[in-house]
Structures are given as C-alpha cells and as structure tokens.
Amino acid sequence: MRREGSAFQGLGVVVLKELSDHLTSTRMRVLEWLVVLVALAALYGAIQQIKDTTAEDPFLFLRLFTTSRDPLPSFVSFISFLVPLMAIGLGFDAVNSEYNRRTLSRILAQPIYRDALLFGKFLAGLITLAISLITLWLLVVGLGLLLIGIPPGAEEIGRSFLFLLATIIYAGVWLALALLFSVVFRSAATAALVTLGIWLLLTFIWPVLAGAFAQVIAPIDPRYTALGLPTPATSEWEQILSRLSPTTLFAEVVVALLDPTTRSLGPIYLSQMQGAVLGAPLPLAESVLIAWPQTVGMIATAILLFVIGYVTFQRQEVRA
Amino acid sequence: MSGENVIEARGLTKEYGQATAVDHVSFTVGRGEIFGLLGPNGAGKTTTILMLLGLTDISSGEVSVLGFDPAREPLSVKRRVGYLPDTVGFYDQLTAGDNLRYTARLIGFNKAEREKRIADALDRVGLADVAEHRVSTFSRGMRQRLGLAEILMKGAQIAILDEPTSGLDPHATAELLAIIRGFKSEGVSVLLSSHLLERVQSVCDRVALFSGGRIALMGSVAELGREVLGGGYVVDIEADGAGLAERLALIPGVSGVEKTGIGKLRLHADRDVRPEAAAEVVAMHGRLKYLGVQEPSLDAIYTRYFEDKPREDRAMNAGARHAA
C-alpha cells in the first residue's frame, strides 16, 4: 500500500523547532560548559607536555589532541568519554517526553507522518552536537595556535578536521541509541538509565569481556605463550569482538587519523611490514583508508539503531 | 461520499490481540452536525477516534472521512480535521502563540496567513491577551480552549474532540460548550466523546452510546428517551388554585397527575401539554409560578438501558478497558 505524499513533509519545521529547544535548554548549556572546561583542562595538560619535550615532530599540532599529562587524560580520551554523554543527554527523552507531555497525538494529528517527527528529532540532535563539537574544535585549534605559536600544516588541519567528522559520526551512534530507547521506554528516567548502562557496558566492561570470550572461542595456544607471544587466533577474535563496541571503532579511527605513523589497526603480520619504513608517517589518503572500515561501521551502527527505533515508533500506539 | 455525510463508518473494528476494543461500529456524521460518542471509560470511544484520524490501524471495516480513507490518505484527512486529544498537552516552555505557530508551520501556512489565523483563533476562544504567556501558567480550561483555538486556526471542516469537558469546572465547561456550538454555526461538524452524559447532552444533535466496544444506542436524545424510557412527557407545574389537579387531569393526553409538593404538580402525558396546562391555570385565575417540560436525560436513558442488560455486557466492558 502506497502512502500519499512525502514522508518528510514537515521535516524542516520539526528540525527547526527541536533545534531551538535544544539550543535554549539549560541542559545544553550545562553540557557545553562541561565540555569546554574539560577540553581546556586537557589542552592545558597537553601544551605543558609539548613545551617540556620540544622534540622535532612534523605533526606537533596533532599532539595537541593526543598528548596527555598526568593526572589529566588527553583531549581525545576526554572527547570519547564526553561525546556519548552529550548525545545521550540530548536524546534520551526525545520521544517519550512527547508522550508524557501529551503533545504527541496532537502533533501527529497534523498533516505529517511519524517519519518526519522522528527523523527531525535525530537531525536536530545531530546538528546541535555538530555545532558544539565544531565550536570546541575551533576553540582547541585557536588556543593551540596561540599557545604553541607554530601554525599547523595543511595536512594537520585536514587530519584534525577528519577527526572532527569522525567525532560527529560517533556522536550520531549514541544519539541513535538514546533515541531508540526514548521510543521503547515511556519513562524518560528508565530510558536514560538503560542508555547509560549500555554505554558503560560497551565502553568499560566490553573490552574486558571481549578478551574473555575470545579465549573461550579460540583457546590460547601454549606454544605461543612459551615464546611470549599472543596466540594469533585469540587476538583476532578479541579484536573482532571488541569492535562490536562503537567506542573501540572510534578509538581506532582516531588513532589512524591523528597518528600518521599508524599502519594497521590489527595485529601486524610480517608480510605487511615488507618494505615499510618504520616510524615514517603515511600520507593522509592512506590513513583515511585504514580508518575507513571503522567509519563505515559507525555509520552503519547509527543507521541500524535509527531504523530499529523507527520501526518501533511506527508500530506504537499514539495514545498516552 | 454520499449525501452530506462527512464521516461514514461501516463495521469499524479494532482488535488488540485477543481483545476487541471496537466491535463492528457503524455510524455517520452529517455536515454541521454535533455527534456525541458517549459511554464509560474503556468503551472504545478513543480507539474509534484514532481510527478516524488514521493514527491507529483499522483491523476491519471501512471508514471514509470527507471522502478520504484515513488509512491510505492520512495527510488529506489530517489537513481537514482538527483533533483535540483527551487531556491535550502543549509545550509548556513555549507561549500559547508559539505553540500554535509550530502547528501552523506543520500544516504549512505561510507567515502572513499564520499570524492572522492565530490571532483570530486566540481571539475567538478568549485567549488573545495571554497569547504571549507561557502555557505552563495556563489552567486546564485555558489549555482546552487553546486546543480548540488550534482547530479554529486550522480551519478544520470536522472537529474531533475527545473528552473536551472532563476535569473542567462548570464555568469552564460552559465556555467550552459555547465555543463548540460556535463550530456548528459555521458549518463545522463536531464529533465529541464524553463519559459525562449530562454535560454534553445539551450540545449534541445525535449521540451514540458506546458499551463494550459496540454502539448500544444511536439517535437524538429525544428519540433515545422515547425508545428506552418508554416515551411520554413529564411536565412540571407550580401554580395555586383549588381543584387544579383535577382540571389538569381532564386535558386530553394526560395520563396521570401527581402531587410533588405544595402547589407543585407533575403531569405525565403522551405529548407536550404545556400550552393547555397554562390555559387551565389562567382560566381559573390561578397564579402560574413555574411550567416546564422535562427533557429526557441521557443519564436516565443510560442507566435504564444498562439496568436491563444482562451482566455479560459488563464483563465485556471490563475486557476492553485496557485499551482506554
């Protein structure tokens, strides 16, 4: 059965309304301040560290993002920690708040489809996150310029810009997850708790579990252990399993993009090392190629989560 | 679309798994008519409304709203039909005007038309001076009126109102009913649902009494009254004059006279005998203090009808309740 009209009728209106809600909300202001303060702290640590070392480094500017100084983690680790929290904070009550305010049936009685409402909410959340991340990125680049005093090269700008894009995609994954649970659970508190629980699981517990599961699937070979080497089959399984977590995917993308010397994201085989100049940086295009599967993985995860949320929402009764 | 019916439903059915929330309901609503869906909570009124709007799937049966099929052409239906949900909600942090602006943009009015329609609608429901106040400061009655303003702003041909008067004080109810009558005078058809029978009795042209997902009775209140209460008019009269009761009993059509108080009489008749009764009082130089005919009350009809029904109906009622 073919539906009449476009599924995206009213999409722009929904996006603008949600966007203005986000940008004027107290929640957003708190999240932004949190990110800015944390970023400043990480940047301060990184700059201290860079000033102390003053080593010859063709990619000094990228060190801004990745260098850490105890007790502060690097900017990148802060980001990978905070972006999911921001995304979940923006998305966990997107749909269920419409139920609870009893606005949903009134809005859906207007000539729009549910598609426009859900997609509009996702887009508005993503745009909000993109705005804050771009601001943050400009802040870091600008402060870095002022404090280090060395202008970044074109490739450094390119790499850090791609890092920004990857971060926005990563935010999209968590936003889609939060949106999914805001559809599934009528109570915003339940949705927030479940989403945060999954985030904790995937970020902190899953890497440990992945190792344990890998050993169950492919037991450690004592011959490798005797040589002090990891068992290749076990490592491979561990990597496959740990890549189920978007956090792992994002970390790998970041390593490939911000550290030009990264040649491979998995175990390296001798065949791959033939003719390689160790420690030599790869061209930007090659780094992008390395990060590509992970990036696609993140995009696919976001789409999959959104589609599950979409189907659930379509089948839901509108009455509160 | 045949004739002047704006809504035609035939054998409308909604099943949730094993339970049937709405069971082969058929009714029509004419242009400019106020049609009431009445019945207890959980009788299937809201589900019927959602099916008319295409907001929930129809299990079986046919429905046509202004000639459109809500399941296939929901946008055409929703563009022409205004809906006030049960306990309507608005975005509390926005002003009344901004809430309507959002809806108006979803409908697709351009800016000039939007502002004009919003101003007119808010004026009609008496909210013009609080247009720039946040909805969080609004009382329940004001929210309901804002919901009606939305329908007015939309220029809907049909207004579907789900429990518009529930939880309102008598004054707010009267205001709301006045606005609903205003719809009728503009040729807008109104379908309203309620479990408060006596409140909506005064505005409805025809009603359908829902019970356990089915329409138990349908027709105008007077028709239902005759059908269920066994017909007959009850005329109350308060006058003085000796032997008045005896003289009134002689009026053709009067089947009984009963004394209900000092100087108060109640006539049971098969027609409206007020003119004759007044003439009798005047003829014997009595003083007429009160003369009125009792309209059949929906409450009475409802109670009487379901008293006669066997208990199985009530069991079905309970089964459908989860859907409310």
Contacts between the chains, C-beta under 8 A, distances in Angstrom:
chain1	res1	chain2	res2	distance
A	1	B	71	7.8
A	1	B	72	6.5
A	3	B	72	7.5
A	3	B	74	7.5
A	4	B	72	6.7
A	4	B	73	4.7
A	4	B	74	7.2
A	4	B	75	5.5
A	4	B	76	6.5
A	5	B	75	4.6
A	9	B	75	7.0
A	9	B	108	8.0
A	10	B	105	7.9
A	10	B	106	4.8
A	10	B	108	7.7
A	13	B	102	7.2
A	13	B	105	4.4
A	13	B	106	5.3
A	14	B	106	7.6
A	17	B	102	5.5
A	17	B	105	8.0
A	21	B	91	7.9
A	21	B	93	7.7
A	101	B	89	4.4
A	101	B	90	7.6
A	101	B	91	7.0
A	101	B	92	7.1
A	102	B	85	6.7
A	102	B	87	5.7
A	102	B	88	6.5
A	102	B	89	3.0
A	103	B	89	4.4
A	103	B	90	6.4
A	103	B	91	6.3
A	105	B	50	7.8
A	105	B	55	6.6
A	105	B	83	7.3
A	105	B	85	4.4
A	106	B	83	6.9
A	106	B	84	7.8
A	106	B	85	5.6
A	106	B	88	5.9
A	106	B	89	6.7
A	106	B	90	7.8
A	106	B	103	7.7
A	106	B	147	7.3
A	106	B	150	7.4
A	107	B	103	7.5
A	107	B	106	7.1
A	108	B	55	6.0
A	109	B	53	5.8
A	109	B	55	7.0
A	109	B	78	5.8
A	109	B	81	7.5
A	109	B	82	7.6
A	109	B	83	3.7
A	109	B	85	7.5
A	110	B	78	6.1
A	110	B	103	5.8
A	110	B	106	4.3
A	110	B	107	5.8
A	111	B	74	8.0
A	111	B	75	4.5
A	111	B	76	7.8
A	111	B	78	4.5
A	111	B	79	4.3
A	111	B	106	7.2
A	111	B	107	6.1
A	111	B	108	7.4
A	112	B	75	7.7
A	112	B	78	7.9
A	112	B	106	5.5
A	113	B	74	7.6
A	113	B	75	7.6
A	317	B	50	7.9
A	317	B	56	6.1
A	318	B	50	6.7
A	318	B	55	4.9
A	318	B	56	6.9
A	319	B	46	6.2
A	319	B	50	6.7
A	319	B	86	7.9
A	320	B	87	8.0
